[in-house]
Amino acid sequence: MTSLTKDSPGKDLGKSLSERKALFRENLAGYAFIAPWLIGFFAFSIIPILTSLYYSFTSYDILGSPVLNGVDNFKNMVQDKLFWKSLAVTFNYAFISVPLRLLFAFFVALMFNRDVKGIRLYQMVYYIPSIVGGSIAVAVMWRRLFMADGAVNSVINLLFGLDVSTSWIGKPETALWTLILLATWQFGSSMLIFLAGLKQIPHFYYEAADIDGANRFRKFVSITFPHLTPVIFFNLIMQIIAGFTVFTQAFVVSGGSGDPLNSTLVYALYLYQRAFKYYEMGYSSAMAWVLVLIVGLFTAIVFKSSSSWVYYESKEGN
């Protein structure tokens, strides 16, 4: 009995060491598999983010070494008229384009939520603009459509017998609206997310509503909309981020200038100009962090308000 008692700790220790070695090998294999992602995450996300934070407190023109200047970049923004102009243009763009895109996506998703022959083909066709909508080619096409001799004026003249020769991208009153229309046209991804949410709503809710004699509007208000609020919440967050960070469309349509009269000078485009046209990397880095704070603020507001309008069935059930 004594020898067994003395030997057992050694056996337990040996077994524990072998288990630890096996666990270490398993963890090592796991880290080896995710190593490419970790390297990319730190090399292309964490390090650039921290570097831009450092540059935001410096005066840096690429050619020389960065020189610390404290919060001078942020102070200069307050006196920069183009900074406030770009901010106003971006707010107008985001506050108009985001609701329009979500409304169109929601409406089309409701139409597609039917068992109709060939519906998959229509879904694919409506999703295509979201795939190619952010490309340079589509932005160039959009610019051409709204020029004085573009297809938009040709269609208007043909249908209404007019002689319109307005350059819609050349007038300050309408230039931003062309970008808003382009953003609204790219509603395919949001539409598919809405459609997936509609497919997840249990049918017995609608069957019970039919038995109670509820009409379509009542079923929409009491069943469809509450169950889709988590999807609306997700789409709203994603579209707010996309709306405040728009760049490609404005760059191509305006030729990189934000004209006419800076009416299409969105925030990201002005940031790009200060960085790669005037080589003010410190100032542009500070602008980038201001944009992060703005997007974070609106995202936080949406998250904070979600408790009063987002419906989660599991929570209600508990």
Backbone bond lengths (Angstrom), bond angles and torsions (degrees), N, CA, C in turn:
res aa  C-N    CA-C-N  psi(-1)  N-CA   C-N-CA  omega(-1)  CA-C   N-CA-C  phi
1 M - - - 1.460 - - 1.517 111.25 -
2 T 1.357 115.08 -38.68 1.458 119.97 -178.54 1.517 110.91 -66.48
3 S 1.359 116.23 -43.06 1.473 119.63 -179.70 1.512 111.27 -65.47
4 L 1.343 116.52 -38.72 1.457 119.43 178.94 1.517 110.72 -64.41
5 T 1.335 116.03 -38.87 1.456 120.32 -179.99 1.518 111.36 -66.38
6 K 1.318 116.19 -37.31 1.457 120.37 179.42 1.512 111.70 -71.69
7 D 1.371 115.60 -36.08 1.467 119.04 -176.90 1.518 112.63 -76.31
8 S 1.317 117.17 -30.23 1.459 119.52 -172.83 1.515 113.86 -61.29
9 P 1.354 121.15 -39.56 1.457 119.06 177.88 1.514 112.56 -61.16
10 G 1.350 115.96 -37.94 1.468 119.05 178.66 1.511 111.34 -65.18
11 K 1.335 116.87 -40.89 1.462 120.23 177.98 1.517 111.09 -64.57
12 D 1.343 116.10 -42.87 1.469 119.74 179.42 1.516 110.99 -63.90
13 L 1.369 115.50 -38.71 1.455 119.59 179.79 1.518 110.76 -66.81
14 G 1.352 115.75 -41.75 1.466 118.93 178.57 1.511 111.78 -64.75
15 K 1.306 116.95 -39.15 1.460 120.47 177.83 1.517 111.02 -66.45
16 S 1.330 117.13 -38.32 1.452 120.98 179.54 1.525 111.07 -65.84
17 L 1.319 117.49 -40.73 1.463 121.42 178.97 1.518 111.34 -64.86
18 S 1.325 116.79 -41.75 1.458 119.90 179.56 1.530 111.43 -65.67
19 E 1.336 115.64 -38.34 1.458 119.11 177.26 1.521 110.61 -65.55
20 R 1.337 116.04 -39.71 1.453 119.79 179.07 1.520 111.54 -64.87
21 K 1.324 116.22 -39.98 1.463 119.45 178.22 1.529 111.33 -64.40
22 A 1.339 115.82 -41.88 1.470 119.43 178.66 1.519 110.97 -64.71
23 L 1.327 116.00 -40.59 1.461 120.07 178.74 1.528 110.68 -65.97
24 F 1.343 116.54 -38.99 1.462 120.78 177.83 1.520 110.72 -62.87
25 R 1.332 116.68 -41.93 1.474 120.28 179.52 1.526 110.53 -64.98
26 E 1.336 116.55 -39.34 1.465 119.40 177.95 1.528 111.12 -64.54
27 N 1.336 115.66 -44.36 1.462 118.76 178.21 1.518 111.90 -64.72
28 L 1.324 116.09 -38.86 1.456 120.36 179.51 1.523 110.71 -63.16
29 A 1.329 116.65 -39.97 1.460 120.23 177.64 1.523 110.98 -65.31
30 G 1.332 115.78 -39.57 1.461 118.99 178.29 1.512 112.53 -63.94
31 Y 1.340 116.21 -44.84 1.461 119.91 178.31 1.523 111.52 -65.16
32 A 1.325 116.75 -33.00 1.468 119.66 177.95 1.525 110.76 -64.82
33 F 1.327 116.88 -37.91 1.463 120.32 179.73 1.525 112.06 -69.36
34 I 1.335 116.76 -37.09 1.460 119.10 -178.24 1.531 112.56 -92.35
35 A 1.332 116.58 1.32 1.467 119.95 -179.10 1.525 113.17 -58.09
36 P 1.354 120.13 -43.03 1.481 118.37 177.81 1.524 113.20 -58.45
37 W 1.337 116.38 -40.53 1.463 119.13 178.42 1.519 110.89 -67.65
38 L 1.343 117.31 -42.32 1.459 120.56 179.74 1.524 111.45 -61.95
39 I 1.335 116.14 -42.77 1.468 120.13 178.77 1.528 110.03 -62.51
40 G 1.340 116.51 -45.55 1.459 119.90 178.71 1.510 112.36 -64.63
41 F 1.337 117.16 -38.26 1.461 121.09 -179.04 1.523 111.33 -64.44
42 F 1.333 116.11 -45.26 1.458 119.09 -179.84 1.520 112.06 -74.60
43 A 1.351 116.81 -38.95 1.466 120.06 -176.27 1.521 112.58 -73.38
44 F 1.343 117.27 -35.94 1.468 120.34 -173.68 1.529 114.17 -111.65
45 S 1.328 117.69 -0.99 1.467 119.97 178.59 1.528 111.90 -126.46
46 I 1.335 117.05 -65.52 1.457 120.54 -173.79 1.526 111.85 -64.61
47 I 1.329 117.42 -50.93 1.469 120.46 -177.99 1.527 111.60 -62.86
48 P 1.365 120.64 -47.31 1.475 119.19 176.18 1.526 113.66 -60.49
49 I 1.326 117.52 -37.04 1.461 120.25 179.29 1.518 110.94 -63.77
50 L 1.332 116.78 -47.20 1.456 120.42 179.21 1.527 111.52 -66.77
51 T 1.340 116.27 -35.16 1.463 119.70 178.26 1.518 110.99 -66.02
52 S 1.328 117.08 -43.12 1.467 119.82 179.15 1.526 111.00 -65.51
53 L 1.328 117.19 -32.92 1.460 120.05 176.23 1.525 110.38 -64.20
54 Y 1.311 116.91 -40.43 1.473 120.70 177.18 1.525 110.53 -66.49
55 Y 1.334 116.90 -45.27 1.466 120.24 -178.95 1.534 112.22 -63.62
56 S 1.329 117.41 -27.42 1.462 119.45 -178.47 1.525 112.34 -64.75
57 F 1.317 117.18 -17.45 1.472 121.55 176.91 1.525 112.06 -106.19
58 T 1.334 115.98 21.99 1.455 120.40 -178.12 1.524 110.83 -131.72
59 S 1.318 114.93 167.37 1.458 122.83 168.56 1.523 106.33 -106.96
60 Y 1.322 116.54 112.25 1.467 120.60 -170.70 1.514 109.41 -140.72
61 D 1.342 116.13 124.65 1.468 121.43 -178.13 1.525 112.96 -116.99
62 I 1.319 118.38 20.59 1.461 125.91 178.64 1.533 111.39 75.46
63 L 1.327 117.26 -46.77 1.462 120.68 -175.30 1.529 112.08 -70.54
64 G 1.321 117.19 -34.92 1.454 120.68 -179.80 1.516 111.44 -107.83
65 S 1.305 115.12 -169.46 1.464 120.69 177.95 1.520 109.65 -89.96
66 P 1.314 117.77 147.09 1.470 119.93 178.28 1.520 111.48 -65.49
67 V 1.319 115.30 137.85 1.459 121.96 179.74 1.527 108.46 -118.32
68 L 1.309 116.76 125.04 1.462 120.64 -179.28 1.526 110.65 -63.04
69 N 1.323 115.89 131.97 1.468 120.77 177.31 1.521 112.22 -132.36
70 G 1.325 116.63 18.50 1.456 120.39 177.51 1.518 112.38 67.21
71 V 1.307 116.07 -129.66 1.462 121.59 -178.07 1.520 111.66 -103.15
72 D 1.329 117.47 22.94 1.465 120.27 -178.65 1.520 112.35 -60.63
73 N 1.342 117.18 -37.09 1.473 119.99 179.87 1.523 111.04 -61.06
74 F 1.317 116.40 -41.06 1.463 120.53 -179.89 1.524 110.99 -71.15
75 K 1.330 117.04 -34.45 1.465 119.96 176.63 1.526 111.11 -66.86
76 N 1.341 116.02 -38.77 1.466 120.06 -179.63 1.518 112.11 -65.07
77 M 1.340 116.67 -28.76 1.465 119.76 179.02 1.527 111.26 -62.44
78 V 1.323 116.31 -36.44 1.461 120.34 -177.41 1.528 110.38 -62.00
79 Q 1.328 116.87 -31.74 1.464 121.13 -178.36 1.524 112.75 -97.21
80 D 1.328 117.19 0.00 1.461 121.77 -177.60 1.533 109.29 -88.75
81 K 1.332 116.61 109.20 1.465 121.04 -178.48 1.530 111.82 -65.20
82 L 1.341 116.51 -37.34 1.465 118.94 179.59 1.531 111.33 -68.67
83 F 1.319 117.00 -29.43 1.466 119.79 175.29 1.526 110.16 -60.92
84 W 1.325 116.31 -47.88 1.464 120.14 -179.69 1.527 111.05 -69.06
85 K 1.332 116.49 -34.51 1.463 119.74 177.29 1.521 110.78 -64.48
86 S 1.328 117.44 -46.49 1.461 120.87 179.27 1.518 111.42 -63.97
87 L 1.324 115.83 -35.18 1.462 119.51 178.15 1.527 110.63 -66.14
88 A 1.345 116.24 -42.04 1.464 120.17 179.53 1.530 110.75 -65.51
89 V 1.340 117.45 -42.15 1.463 121.20 178.82 1.522 110.16 -61.95
90 T 1.323 116.86 -42.45 1.465 120.68 -178.84 1.522 111.57 -66.63
91 F 1.331 116.86 -40.18 1.465 120.01 177.86 1.530 110.37 -63.96
92 N 1.318 117.15 -43.68 1.465 119.99 177.44 1.514 111.10 -60.68
93 Y 1.319 115.81 -44.96 1.469 120.48 179.84 1.529 111.10 -61.59
94 A 1.326 116.87 -48.90 1.463 120.50 -175.72 1.524 111.82 -67.72
95 F 1.338 117.55 -43.53 1.456 120.56 -175.75 1.526 112.77 -70.37
96 I 1.335 117.14 -19.87 1.467 119.57 177.90 1.524 111.33 -98.00
97 S 1.325 117.09 -45.31 1.465 120.68 -173.90 1.525 112.48 -71.54
98 V 1.322 118.09 -38.20 1.470 120.28 -177.10 1.530 111.53 -63.70
99 P 1.355 120.57 -51.10 1.470 118.78 177.17 1.524 113.19 -61.82
100 L 1.349 116.69 -40.43 1.467 119.02 -179.98 1.522 111.45 -62.25
101 R 1.320 116.47 -44.66 1.468 119.24 -178.98 1.516 110.79 -63.94
102 L 1.329 117.63 -42.46 1.459 120.41 -179.34 1.528 111.36 -67.38
103 L 1.335 117.43 -38.85 1.459 120.43 179.02 1.518 111.31 -64.87
104 F 1.327 116.98 -46.06 1.452 119.75 178.34 1.526 111.00 -63.21
105 A 1.326 116.55 -43.17 1.462 120.01 179.88 1.526 111.01 -62.10
106 F 1.322 116.70 -41.78 1.461 121.26 -179.65 1.526 110.97 -66.35
107 F 1.324 116.65 -42.90 1.464 121.01 -179.44 1.531 111.03 -64.08
108 V 1.318 117.31 -44.98 1.470 120.65 -179.64 1.524 110.31 -67.20
109 A 1.337 117.46 -37.27 1.464 120.40 178.02 1.523 111.12 -62.51
110 L 1.334 116.59 -39.20 1.467 119.77 176.91 1.528 110.98 -62.90
111 M 1.334 117.26 -38.57 1.463 120.44 178.38 1.524 111.88 -67.71
112 F 1.324 116.32 -35.36 1.456 120.53 -177.56 1.524 113.66 -82.75
113 N 1.302 117.47 -8.81 1.458 121.06 -179.49 1.531 110.51 -82.79
114 R 1.317 115.01 56.48 1.463 121.66 -179.79 1.515 109.57 -140.12
115 D 1.318 114.89 154.36 1.462 120.30 176.34 1.524 108.92 -90.46
116 V 1.331 114.72 81.77 1.462 121.35 -178.80 1.528 108.39 -119.45
117 K 1.312 115.64 142.90 1.451 120.12 -179.99 1.526 110.46 -63.81
118 G 1.327 115.95 131.38 1.457 121.57 178.69 1.511 114.64 81.30
119 I 1.355 117.42 12.22 1.466 120.02 -176.42 1.523 111.40 -65.54
120 R 1.350 117.24 -30.73 1.461 120.57 179.89 1.520 111.32 -63.34
121 L 1.314 115.92 -36.98 1.467 120.33 179.05 1.523 110.50 -63.94
122 Y 1.329 116.75 -43.67 1.461 120.66 178.56 1.528 111.16 -64.20
123 Q 1.325 116.92 -38.69 1.459 120.07 178.00 1.533 110.86 -62.02
124 M 1.313 116.47 -41.52 1.458 120.68 179.50 1.527 110.83 -64.52
125 V 1.352 116.13 -42.41 1.466 120.10 -179.09 1.521 110.68 -63.47
126 Y 1.329 117.19 -40.59 1.458 120.33 -179.34 1.524 112.28 -73.99
127 Y 1.331 117.07 -19.51 1.466 119.62 179.55 1.526 112.31 -85.37
128 I 1.318 117.49 -21.23 1.465 121.30 -176.63 1.530 112.91 -55.08
129 P 1.344 121.00 -44.45 1.477 119.38 179.56 1.515 114.47 -55.78
130 S 1.340 117.74 -30.41 1.460 119.54 179.30 1.519 111.66 -74.53
131 I 1.327 116.30 -25.41 1.463 119.59 179.23 1.524 110.29 -75.31
132 V 1.319 115.95 -44.98 1.473 120.44 -174.94 1.516 112.67 -102.43
133 G 1.348 117.51 -4.24 1.463 120.57 -172.58 1.509 114.67 -64.28
134 G 1.334 118.39 -29.51 1.447 120.28 -178.68 1.507 113.83 -90.87
135 S 1.317 118.03 5.29 1.455 120.66 -176.01 1.517 111.08 -82.63
136 I 1.329 114.49 162.46 1.459 121.06 179.08 1.527 110.23 -65.06
137 A 1.344 116.41 -40.02 1.465 120.56 -176.64 1.526 111.62 -60.53
138 V 1.339 117.15 -42.65 1.461 120.38 -179.24 1.524 110.40 -69.05
139 A 1.322 117.79 -38.55 1.464 120.43 177.72 1.523 110.91 -63.64
140 V 1.338 116.49 -39.34 1.470 120.09 176.73 1.522 110.14 -65.01
141 M 1.328 116.47 -42.08 1.463 120.60 177.42 1.521 110.52 -61.75
142 W 1.339 116.87 -42.57 1.459 121.23 -179.75 1.528 110.67 -63.18
143 R 1.314 116.06 -40.53 1.467 120.35 177.83 1.518 110.14 -61.50
144 R 1.330 116.39 -41.09 1.461 120.71 -179.55 1.529 111.71 -68.16
145 L 1.318 117.24 -36.30 1.461 121.25 -178.53 1.525 112.17 -61.11
146 F 1.336 116.61 -36.93 1.459 120.62 -172.56 1.529 113.34 -102.38
147 M 1.315 117.04 14.16 1.458 119.75 174.18 1.529 109.89 -76.99
148 A 1.335 116.95 172.08 1.469 121.16 -176.45 1.514 111.97 -58.36
149 D 1.334 117.45 -37.82 1.458 121.50 179.37 1.518 111.95 -104.54
150 G 1.346 116.07 25.47 1.453 120.96 -177.77 1.514 113.71 -81.77
151 A 1.326 114.61 177.11 1.462 121.03 -176.04 1.528 112.27 -68.00
152 V 1.324 118.27 -29.85 1.461 120.55 -178.80 1.525 110.71 -62.61
153 N 1.333 116.39 -48.20 1.468 119.67 177.96 1.521 111.32 -65.41
154 S 1.325 116.88 -35.36 1.468 119.97 179.31 1.518 111.10 -63.70
155 V 1.332 116.77 -42.66 1.469 120.78 179.61 1.523 110.22 -66.91
156 I 1.330 117.82 -42.96 1.467 121.22 179.03 1.525 110.84 -61.16
157 N 1.310 116.60 -44.82 1.470 120.67 -179.87 1.517 111.59 -65.43
158 L 1.336 116.43 -36.53 1.460 120.55 -179.00 1.524 111.67 -71.03
159 L 1.326 117.60 -41.53 1.459 121.19 -175.75 1.521 112.81 -77.42
160 F 1.341 116.69 -36.74 1.457 119.57 -172.62 1.531 113.28 -112.38
161 G 1.320 116.18 2.68 1.455 119.51 177.86 1.517 113.66 65.09
162 L 1.312 117.45 31.42 1.457 121.95 -179.38 1.519 110.67 -98.71
163 D 1.296 114.85 179.27 1.464 120.98 177.21 1.528 108.84 -129.72
164 V 1.344 115.56 60.72 1.454 122.10 -177.93 1.524 109.38 -80.15
165 S 1.310 116.37 128.36 1.469 121.27 177.87 1.527 110.78 -131.71
166 T 1.330 115.80 30.48 1.468 121.39 -178.49 1.517 110.55 -78.05
167 S 1.311 116.06 135.99 1.464 120.92 171.22 1.527 107.51 -88.65
168 W 1.331 116.12 103.83 1.459 120.66 -174.19 1.525 111.62 -66.02
169 I 1.319 117.36 -27.10 1.462 120.01 177.80 1.521 111.46 -89.45
170 G 1.327 117.39 -5.19 1.452 121.35 -178.89 1.514 113.92 -101.71
171 K 1.335 117.19 -0.51 1.462 121.41 179.06 1.526 108.93 -110.25
172 P 1.323 117.14 130.76 1.471 119.78 -179.76 1.525 113.33 -59.05
173 E 1.337 116.57 -28.92 1.472 119.94 -177.56 1.524 112.44 -72.97
174 T 1.318 117.51 -25.81 1.473 120.19 -173.70 1.525 114.20 -118.33
175 A 1.324 118.24 -11.80 1.466 120.69 -174.04 1.528 111.72 -60.37
176 L 1.331 117.02 -45.82 1.465 119.77 -179.03 1.518 111.47 -65.85
177 W 1.333 116.78 -31.65 1.465 119.82 179.97 1.521 111.88 -66.28
178 T 1.324 117.85 -28.84 1.466 119.10 175.86 1.523 110.52 -64.94
179 L 1.334 116.75 -37.77 1.469 120.29 176.54 1.523 110.99 -69.07
180 I 1.329 116.74 -36.72 1.461 119.95 177.96 1.528 110.93 -65.24
181 L 1.331 116.16 -41.06 1.472 119.92 176.75 1.520 111.28 -62.92
182 L 1.317 116.85 -39.04 1.461 120.29 178.07 1.522 110.35 -63.51
183 A 1.331 116.75 -42.44 1.465 120.09 178.49 1.522 111.33 -64.70
184 T 1.335 116.64 -39.76 1.470 120.55 179.10 1.516 110.94 -65.63
185 W 1.322 116.34 -35.69 1.463 121.99 179.53 1.525 111.58 -64.91
186 Q 1.324 117.47 -23.86 1.461 121.84 -177.67 1.530 111.43 -94.18
187 F 1.318 117.89 52.32 1.463 120.91 -175.52 1.520 112.55 -98.00
188 G 1.325 118.54 6.83 1.460 121.23 -172.55 1.518 114.82 -60.78
189 S 1.329 117.87 -44.75 1.466 119.87 -177.63 1.526 111.25 -65.58
190 S 1.332 116.93 -42.70 1.470 119.75 176.86 1.519 110.85 -64.04
191 M 1.331 116.26 -37.23 1.458 120.32 179.09 1.526 111.26 -61.75
192 L 1.327 117.29 -43.51 1.464 120.30 179.95 1.521 111.54 -65.35
193 I 1.326 117.16 -36.38 1.465 120.13 177.70 1.529 110.34 -67.42
194 F 1.336 116.57 -42.30 1.464 119.88 175.14 1.528 110.91 -60.73
195 L 1.330 115.75 -42.51 1.462 120.21 -178.85 1.524 111.13 -63.74
196 A 1.335 116.47 -41.22 1.465 119.67 176.73 1.524 110.93 -61.69
197 G 1.342 116.64 -38.95 1.464 119.80 177.22 1.519 112.24 -65.17
198 L 1.320 116.71 -39.31 1.466 120.31 178.26 1.525 110.93 -64.11
199 K 1.325 116.74 -37.51 1.467 120.36 -179.51 1.530 111.98 -67.20
200 Q 1.331 117.19 -22.90 1.462 120.86 -176.72 1.523 113.52 -86.82
201 I 1.325 117.92 -7.66 1.465 119.99 179.70 1.529 109.01 -74.79
202 P 1.323 118.92 123.20 1.465 121.09 -178.62 1.535 111.89 -59.74
203 H 1.319 116.80 137.79 1.465 121.38 -177.17 1.526 112.83 -72.34
204 F 1.342 116.96 -22.22 1.470 117.21 -176.05 1.529 111.36 -67.10
205 Y 1.349 117.18 -21.62 1.460 118.62 174.87 1.528 110.71 -63.73
206 Y 1.333 115.93 -43.96 1.463 120.85 179.92 1.527 111.06 -69.54
207 E 1.345 116.52 -35.69 1.463 119.62 177.82 1.526 110.63 -64.50
208 A 1.327 115.86 -41.64 1.472 119.28 177.86 1.525 110.66 -65.79
209 A 1.330 116.80 -37.32 1.466 120.21 178.81 1.519 110.75 -66.59
210 D 1.339 117.42 -37.46 1.464 120.62 177.37 1.523 111.11 -63.45
211 I 1.326 115.69 -39.50 1.464 119.73 178.96 1.527 110.65 -64.20
212 D 1.336 115.96 -36.65 1.472 120.69 179.65 1.524 112.33 -79.50
213 G 1.344 116.85 -4.68 1.454 120.15 177.40 1.518 114.52 82.10
214 A 1.327 118.37 22.50 1.466 121.36 -179.61 1.530 110.06 -73.24
215 N 1.338 116.14 141.02 1.458 119.99 176.92 1.533 110.43 -85.35
216 R 1.354 117.08 -179.14 1.466 120.89 -176.00 1.524 111.85 -63.39
217 F 1.321 115.98 -42.30 1.461 119.30 -178.88 1.525 110.76 -63.13
218 R 1.327 116.25 -42.64 1.462 120.01 -179.78 1.525 111.08 -64.53
219 K 1.344 116.68 -40.05 1.463 119.75 178.28 1.523 111.33 -66.60
220 F 1.332 116.23 -36.20 1.458 119.37 178.24 1.524 111.06 -65.64
221 V 1.328 116.72 -45.19 1.463 121.19 -176.87 1.524 111.63 -70.29
222 S 1.330 117.37 -38.98 1.467 120.83 -172.76 1.521 113.88 -93.29
223 I 1.335 117.64 -21.57 1.466 119.92 -175.55 1.526 111.98 -120.34
224 T 1.339 116.02 -59.53 1.461 119.84 -172.14 1.521 112.42 -63.91
225 F 1.315 116.57 -54.79 1.459 119.61 -175.18 1.531 113.19 -62.80
226 P 1.348 119.39 -47.47 1.480 118.10 179.13 1.517 113.61 -58.67
227 H 1.342 117.24 -39.85 1.456 119.80 -179.16 1.529 112.32 -72.93
228 L 1.323 117.41 -19.77 1.465 120.54 179.55 1.524 112.99 -93.24
229 T 1.309 118.37 -5.60 1.468 119.34 -177.62 1.535 113.57 -58.54
230 P 1.353 121.12 -36.52 1.469 118.17 174.95 1.529 112.67 -63.29
231 V 1.334 116.68 -35.57 1.463 120.57 178.12 1.528 110.03 -70.25
232 I 1.336 116.54 -41.05 1.464 120.46 176.61 1.518 110.24 -61.19
233 F 1.303 116.17 -40.89 1.462 121.96 178.99 1.532 110.79 -60.48
234 F 1.326 117.02 -46.58 1.466 121.08 179.57 1.525 111.10 -64.48
235 N 1.326 116.93 -48.21 1.467 120.12 179.70 1.525 111.78 -61.95
236 L 1.321 117.00 -37.75 1.462 120.17 -179.91 1.522 111.09 -63.82
237 I 1.326 117.24 -44.13 1.464 120.60 178.43 1.524 110.68 -61.29
238 M 1.326 117.28 -46.97 1.459 120.86 -177.81 1.527 111.81 -64.81
239 Q 1.317 117.13 -38.92 1.465 120.16 -178.16 1.531 111.49 -75.38
240 I 1.306 118.54 -30.34 1.466 120.37 174.13 1.522 110.23 -63.07
241 I 1.323 116.21 -45.05 1.464 120.15 178.32 1.523 110.42 -61.97
242 A 1.352 116.75 -45.58 1.465 120.46 179.88 1.524 111.49 -64.73
243 G 1.334 117.27 -37.48 1.456 120.48 -178.23 1.516 113.24 -67.05
244 F 1.317 117.31 -40.09 1.464 120.32 -178.56 1.528 112.65 -79.83
245 T 1.315 118.43 -17.16 1.464 120.60 -178.17 1.525 112.70 -109.30
246 V 1.327 118.69 16.18 1.465 121.29 -179.10 1.531 109.70 -60.53
247 F 1.343 115.37 138.32 1.462 119.73 -178.35 1.527 112.60 -145.01
248 T 1.330 116.94 -54.90 1.470 121.20 -170.49 1.513 112.34 -56.77
249 Q 1.333 117.15 -48.24 1.456 120.48 -176.80 1.525 111.17 -61.94
250 A 1.339 116.53 -45.74 1.466 120.15 -179.40 1.519 111.15 -66.23
251 F 1.305 116.92 -37.66 1.469 120.97 -179.34 1.518 111.41 -64.08
252 V 1.331 116.55 -45.33 1.460 120.16 -176.60 1.524 111.22 -75.08
253 V 1.320 117.23 -46.92 1.463 120.36 -176.34 1.527 111.23 -63.86
254 S 1.324 117.77 -37.86 1.463 120.56 -179.26 1.518 113.05 -92.60
255 G 1.320 117.44 -0.49 1.460 119.76 -177.61 1.512 112.95 71.98
256 G 1.333 117.36 21.69 1.448 121.99 178.92 1.506 114.64 82.50
257 S 1.319 118.04 2.74 1.461 121.05 -175.93 1.519 113.90 -102.15
258 G 1.327 117.93 -20.23 1.454 121.06 -175.20 1.504 113.79 79.46
259 D 1.339 117.35 6.71 1.467 122.03 179.06 1.523 110.54 -74.02
260 P 1.332 118.25 165.20 1.468 127.08 4.13 1.527 113.01 -82.92
261 L 1.313 115.12 136.44 1.465 123.28 178.16 1.529 111.59 53.26
262 N 1.329 115.42 38.91 1.473 122.31 177.73 1.527 113.13 60.81
263 S 1.327 117.19 22.44 1.469 120.39 -179.00 1.524 112.27 -72.54
264 T 1.337 118.05 -18.76 1.465 121.68 176.66 1.523 111.42 -114.76
265 L 1.319 116.67 19.07 1.468 120.70 -179.36 1.524 109.30 -80.82
266 V 1.322 116.24 79.71 1.460 120.40 177.86 1.525 109.28 -71.62
267 Y 1.305 115.91 165.06 1.463 121.83 -172.03 1.524 112.36 -59.43
268 A 1.339 117.16 -46.84 1.462 120.61 -178.24 1.527 111.80 -64.90
269 L 1.324 117.39 -32.55 1.460 120.82 177.74 1.520 110.57 -68.98
270 Y 1.316 117.54 -42.19 1.468 120.02 177.91 1.529 110.59 -66.23
271 L 1.317 116.67 -38.15 1.464 120.82 175.60 1.528 110.58 -59.29
272 Y 1.325 115.33 -43.10 1.467 120.61 178.56 1.530 110.63 -62.90
273 Q 1.315 117.31 -42.34 1.462 120.58 179.41 1.526 111.75 -61.69
274 R 1.333 117.24 -44.84 1.467 119.61 -179.63 1.523 111.66 -65.75
275 A 1.338 116.07 -29.94 1.466 119.41 -177.91 1.522 112.49 -82.36
276 F 1.329 117.97 -47.97 1.466 121.00 -169.34 1.527 114.21 -110.42
277 K 1.323 116.76 -5.18 1.460 119.83 173.84 1.521 111.44 -104.36
278 Y 1.330 115.65 -41.09 1.462 120.67 179.87 1.537 112.12 -106.32
279 Y 1.324 117.32 -2.43 1.468 123.16 177.12 1.527 112.69 55.55
280 E 1.319 115.66 41.73 1.458 121.55 176.11 1.526 108.32 -105.49
281 M 1.323 114.76 75.57 1.455 120.28 -175.04 1.523 112.26 -67.02
282 G 1.325 117.09 -35.11 1.455 119.10 178.18 1.510 112.32 -65.14
283 Y 1.331 115.94 -43.84 1.463 120.85 179.90 1.531 110.45 -65.79
284 S 1.326 117.19 -43.52 1.463 120.47 -179.42 1.529 111.30 -66.99
285 S 1.340 117.24 -34.03 1.465 119.50 176.12 1.520 110.55 -65.22
286 A 1.342 116.04 -40.44 1.464 119.36 176.40 1.528 110.72 -62.93
287 M 1.333 117.12 -40.05 1.460 120.62 176.82 1.532 111.06 -61.74
288 A 1.328 115.67 -39.15 1.462 119.05 179.54 1.516 111.64 -62.03
289 W 1.339 116.88 -39.22 1.456 119.34 -179.77 1.521 112.01 -73.17
290 V 1.321 116.91 -29.89 1.466 119.35 173.30 1.528 109.62 -64.64
291 L 1.336 116.20 -40.86 1.462 120.12 177.44 1.526 110.94 -63.33
292 V 1.320 117.36 -40.00 1.466 120.79 176.75 1.526 110.43 -59.20
293 L 1.327 116.67 -42.79 1.464 120.74 179.73 1.530 111.33 -65.91
294 I 1.341 116.48 -39.36 1.469 119.94 -179.81 1.526 110.64 -65.24
295 V 1.337 116.21 -48.53 1.466 120.29 179.22 1.526 110.16 -63.31
296 G 1.328 116.47 -41.52 1.460 119.81 178.27 1.517 112.40 -62.43
297 L 1.341 116.42 -37.40 1.469 120.16 179.42 1.525 111.29 -64.52
298 F 1.333 116.82 -48.34 1.465 119.33 -179.42 1.527 111.22 -67.49
299 T 1.330 116.80 -35.81 1.460 119.64 176.18 1.527 110.95 -64.01
300 A 1.325 116.16 -41.55 1.466 120.15 178.62 1.525 111.26 -64.30
301 I 1.333 116.63 -38.35 1.470 120.34 178.71 1.530 110.51 -62.88
302 V 1.332 115.78 -43.50 1.468 119.92 179.37 1.526 110.18 -64.70
303 F 1.334 116.93 -43.34 1.464 120.53 178.25 1.532 110.97 -62.43
304 K 1.328 115.99 -42.31 1.462 119.60 -178.23 1.518 111.33 -65.35
305 S 1.337 116.07 -38.25 1.464 119.53 -178.55 1.523 112.94 -80.10
306 S 1.324 117.61 -13.22 1.470 120.47 -174.17 1.527 112.67 -63.00
307 S 1.326 116.93 -27.32 1.464 118.86 -178.74 1.520 112.69 -65.00
308 S 1.331 116.98 -19.69 1.467 120.41 -177.46 1.527 113.09 -97.92
309 W 1.350 118.00 -10.50 1.463 117.66 -178.45 1.532 114.51 -137.41
310 V 1.309 118.17 -10.17 1.475 120.66 177.54 1.511 109.41 -93.07
311 Y 1.319 116.29 127.21 1.466 123.08 -175.50 1.512 109.27 -105.18
312 Y 1.347 116.15 121.96 1.468 122.05 174.49 1.514 108.01 -113.65
313 E 1.314 115.29 118.24 1.459 119.77 -173.20 1.523 112.06 -63.60
314 S 1.355 117.26 -37.92 1.458 119.41 -178.25 1.528 111.75 -62.97
315 K 1.350 116.13 -39.37 1.464 119.46 178.85 1.514 111.20 -67.39
316 E 1.362 114.60 -41.37 1.467 117.09 179.40 1.508 111.43 -63.71
317 G 1.352 114.69 -35.64 1.454 118.37 -178.91 1.517 112.69 -66.83
318 N 1.374 114.63 -34.37 1.435 117.79 179.09 1.528 111.64 -75.92
